[in-house]
């Protein structure tokens, strides 16, 4: 299982988009962490692919926009 920080594939997360006055909140499931072993540089702002349950779309989001709800194990 791929793991990055505290997140892993299959985890249930809260998606928080900060939009000035109101916070747009949705729930999603992490489907891809996007780790690349061949990269020689450290990724400053890691991102992952998340299935957004509210919109039924796969979004590419930065990890700082996610909050862990439950693990996929």
WOBEL-V384032 format. One record per residue. N is the residue number from 1. RES is the residue in three letters. NEAR is the number of other ideal C-beta (glycine too) atoms within 8 Angstrom. Layout:
n=(N & N)
res=(RES & RES)
near=(NEAR & NEAR)
This chain:
n=(1 & 2 & 3 & 4 & 5 & 6 & 7 & 8 & 9 & 10 & 11 & 12 & 13 & 14 & 15 & 16 & 17 & 18 & 19 & 20 & 21 & 22 & 23 & 24 & 25 & 26 & 27 & 28 & 29 & 30 & 31 & 32 & 33 & 34 & 35 & 36 & 37 & 38 & 39 & 40 & 41 & 42 & 43 & 44 & 45 & 46 & 47 & 48 & 49 & 50 & 51 & 52 & 53 & 54 & 55 & 56 & 57 & 58 & 59 & 60 & 61 & 62 & 63 & 64 & 65 & 66 & 67 & 68 & 69 & 70 & 71 & 72 & 73)
res=(UNK & UNK & UNK & UNK & UNK & UNK & UNK & UNK & UNK & UNK & UNK & UNK & UNK & UNK & UNK & UNK & UNK & UNK & UNK & UNK & UNK & UNK & UNK & UNK & UNK & UNK & UNK & UNK & UNK & UNK & UNK & UNK & UNK & UNK & UNK & UNK & UNK & UNK & UNK & UNK & UNK & UNK & UNK & UNK & UNK & UNK & UNK & UNK & UNK & UNK & UNK & UNK & UNK & UNK & UNK & UNK & UNK & UNK & UNK & UNK & UNK & UNK & UNK & UNK & UNK & UNK & UNK & UNK & UNK & UNK & UNK & UNK & UNK)
near=(5 & 8 & 7 & 11 & 6 & 3 & 13 & 13 & 10 & 9 & 13 & 9 & 14 & 10 & 14 & 10 & 8 & 6 & 7 & 4 & 3 & 5 & 7 & 7 & 7 & 10 & 10 & 14 & 11 & 16 & 8 & 8 & 11 & 9 & 6 & 5 & 4 & 4 & 6 & 3 & 4 & 3 & 6 & 3 & 7 & 9 & 8 & 14 & 11 & 15 & 10 & 13 & 9 & 6 & 7 & 6 & 6 & 8 & 10 & 7 & 11 & 8 & 12 & 5 & 9 & 16 & 6 & 10 & 8 & 6 & 7 & 10 & 4)
